[in-house]
Amino acid sequence: MPDERMPPGWPIVARKEFTDHLYSGRFVALLAVLSLAGAGAVFAASTGIRSVAPQTVGIPALFLRLFTVSADPVPFALVVFIAFLGPLLGIMFGFDAISGERNQRTLARLVAQPIHRDDVINGKFVGGLGIVTVVFVALTLFVAGIGIFRLGVVPTPAELARLSVWVLAAIVYVGFWLALAMLFSVVVRRSSTSALIGVSIWLGLALFGNLAARLVARLLAPSGPGAALAEARLETLLARISPMTLFSEASSALLDPTVRTTGVVTLAQLDRAIISNLSLVQSLAVVWPQVVTLVAYTVICFGLAYWAFMRQEVRA
């Protein structure tokens, strides 16, 4: 007998969501902003590297320094721009995923189609994550092309591997903000309110996250011998609650093989360290907790959005 089971509906929803995002004005605007920021940062970094070209001979992962080095007139490296502007990408593609359908009165008709209800939210998340992947792959290729043209240096296979893993980490990072925005889109009725909450959390963490961690660490750190070291370690631990800090630490280790730790390093530890370059596997071992935490954040936010959507009443 032929299999009469209904095929999964989430690929259909994901395809429609991906197409809607691809031809939307927000996609063009965000891609233009990220491209301009990336091009400016890499152009400035490449200019700084070329100005000290004799000193750069033999430096490991020279091509990847385009992503981590800043130079005048752009005061920030590309990874800093991504850590700051990346959340906006996820928020803009997820803040009206469900609330937009509800405001347009199309949600009831959507769930009335011959697809399961969970296919709606699954497809919307996959579609949003797909467009985020397209943005980061296109941005990375664009920036790499500028770097090759400016420096005349072709990335090695090891550098390409590190860059690919970093792109995956960036997609997970923005995927967290996409899942968070979808959660607010489910629990909040108005799309404007959902966007405002997401942007407020983003700006709060970006502008005051490290300051709050420093103040709390200063209040909770013990007094006495070693108080400064204990305070610094507590501040680092509290700062890692923020996904921005986790992504920044992961980026520093993935794009720079000389980074051996992301925690607090004492002078004694620095003096005894053996100068060497880490392999990609060793760098992944250094930032494995940060990457796993980002994945866990994403799973938790999407799980909450899924649970809330499945329990909601959808009225025509």
N, C-alpha and C positions, 0 to 999 in steps of 0.2 A: 504494500500500500504506500502511496506517496506520503511524504512527510507534510502534514498540513499545519504544523506549528507556525505561529506568526514570527517572522524574522525580527531581530532586534531593531527597535526604532531609534536608538540613540545615534547611530551613524547618520540618519536622515536629518535629525535635529542639529547635529554637529556640523554637517555640511551646509545647512541653511545659515546657521549662526556664523560660521567661518566666512561665507560669502557676504553676509550682511556687514560684517566687520571690515572685510577687505575693500568694499566699495563705499564705506562710510567716510564722512569728513573727518571724524576723530582719528581714524587710522592714518590718513594723510598728514594731519597736523602733528600727531605724536611722532610719526616716522621722520617728518621734517625736522622737528625739534631735536630728536635724538641724533639724527644724522649731522646736523649743524654742530651740536655739542661735541660729538665724536670726532668730526673732521677738524674742528678747532683744536681740541685737545691733542690729537695725534699730530697735526701739523706743527704745533708748538713743541711737542716732545721730540719730533724728528729734527726740528731745527736745533734744539739744544744738544741732541746726540751728534749731529753733524758738526757742530761747532767745536766739539771735543773729540773728533774722530780718531786722532792718534792714540788717545787714552782708552778708547773703547775696543781696541784690538784684543781678542782673546776673552772678552767678557762673556760669560755663559748666558744663553737665552737673550741675546741682544735684541732680537726682533720683538720679544714679549715686553721689553721695556717701553715700547710705544704705548702700552696699555697701563703702565704703572708709574711712569715718570711724568712729572709736570714741569713746565717751563714757561717763562714769560712769552706772550702776555696772558696766557690762560693759567690761572693759579691752581687748577685741579687736574689730576690725572683722569684718564677715561674711566677707570674702575670707580672712582669717586662719583663721577657723573651718573654712572649706571646705578650705583647704590642709592643715589639721591632721587633720580628721575625714574628709575625702574618701577617703583611702587605706583607711580602715577599711571603707568601703562596698564598694570593690572586693575587698578581702580576704575579707569575709564572704560575698560571692556567688561566689567562685571557689575557696576553699580545699578544698572537697570535690567539685568538679565531676567529677573522675575517681576519686579515692580513695574518695569516698562510694559510687559505683556498685560499685567493687571490694569494699569492705567489706560491702556488702549482697548481694554475689554476683549482681548484675544486669548487670554489664558484659558478660559473655559472651553473655547473652541479647539485650542491646541491639545488639551488633555482629553477631549472628546474624540480625537482621531484614534484609529486602530493601533495605538502604541501604548505601552505601559506608562504609568505616571512618572516613574523614576527615570524613564528614558529622557524626559524633558530636561531635568536638571543635569543628568549625566551628559547629555548631548551638548548642552550649553557650556558646561565646564570644558569639555573636550574641544569644542569649537573655539572658545576663548584661548585655551592653552595652545591650540594650533596656530592662531594668529600671532600669539606672543613668540612662538618658535620661529615663524617666518620673519618677524621683526628682528630678532636677535641674530639669526643666521645672516640676513641681508646686511645688518649693521656691521657685523664682524667681518664679512667679506669686503664691505665698502672701506672700512678702516684699514684692513690688511692691505688692500690695494693701494691706498694712499701711502702706507708705510713702505711697501715695496718700491713704489715710484720715488719716494723721497730719499730712502736710504740705499736703494739698490741691493738690499739684502733679502734673500729668499728664505723663508722659515724652514728649519730642519724638520724631519719627521717627529722628533721629540717635542719640538715647539708646537707643531700642529696638534699633537696629542694633548698637550697641556691646554692649548687654546680650546680644543673641542670639549674637554672636561669642564673647563670654566664656563663655556656657553651652556652646558647642561645645568651647572650650578646656578647660573643666572636665570634660566628658565624656571627652575624650581623656586628660586627666590621671588620672581614675579608671579609665579603660580600661587604662592601663598597669599599675596595681595589680591589676586583674582578670586581665590576662594573666600577671603575675608569680605571682599566687596559683594560677592554673591550671597554670603550669609546675611549681610545687612539688606540686600535686595529682597531677601525672602521675609525677614522679620519686620521690615519697615514698609509701609504702604506706599510712600511717595519716593520717587526716584531722586528728587533733589535732596531730600533728607538723607537718603542712603549715601549719595555722593559726598555730602557735607560731613557725615560721620567718618567715612573712609579717609577723606582729605585731612580732617582734623587729627586723626590718629597718625597719619603719615607725617604731617608737619610737626606734631608733638614729639614723636620719636626722633625725627631728623634734627630738630632744633634744641630739644631739651632732654633727650634721652641720656646722653653722657653726663650732662650736668646733674640730673636727678640721681644717677648712679654714684657720682662723686659725693653728693651731699649725704645720701643714705649711708655710703661707706664711711664717711667721716663721723657720722653719728653712731654707727654700730661697731666700728673697729675698736678692739681693746687697746688700753693704754699700757705703757711700760716699754721694756726693751723689744725691739722688732715691731713696734706699732706701725711705723711707716710702711714696712713690707706687708704686714697684715692688711692694712688699709688699701694698698695698691692691689693686692690679690682679691680682696672683697669687691673693690670697684670694678675690676675686670670681670668677675663672676656676675655681678649685677648688670653690667653693660651687655653681657651676652644674652640677656633676656630679649633684647631687641634683635629682630631679624636683620636689621641693617648692620649691626656689629658682626653678626655671624657671617653674613655674606662678605663683608670687608675682610675679615680674617681669612675666610676660605679663598678669596681672590688673591690675597697677598702670598699665600703659600702655593697656590696652583700656578701662578704666573711668574713666580720667582723661586728658582731651585735653591737659592742660598738661604731661604727662610727655614729655620729649623724648629721654631716654636712660635706660638701665638700668645703665650702667657707672659707673666712677669719674669724677667731674667735678671738675676743678681750679677754683680761684678765678678764674684768668684766663679759662677757658672760660665760667664762669658770668657773669662781668662782660660778656663780648662777646655773650652769647646774646640773641637777639631774642625778646621776650615775645610769644607768639602761641599760638593753640590749633591742635592738629593735627587733621586729618581722620581718619576711620577707616582709610582706606588708608595714610596716613602712620604712624598708630599701629601698624598691622600690619607695616609695614616696619621699625619699631623693634624689635619682638619676634618677627619672623619666625624668627630662629635658635632662639629658645626653643621656639616652637610646633613647628617641624620636628624638633627634638631630642626632644620629647615623643612625637611620632608615631613617630620612629625607635625609641625605647625600647619603645614598645608593639608595633611590628612585630617587633622582635628577640625579645622575650619570648614573644610568641605563636608566632613561627616555631620557637623552640626547643621550646616545648610541643608543637607539631604534629609536629616531627621525632621527639621522644622518644616520643610516643604511637604514631606509626606504626611504630616499631621495637620496641615492646613486645609481649611474648607475652601473649595473653589466654586464660586457662584457665577452663574451666567449674567 
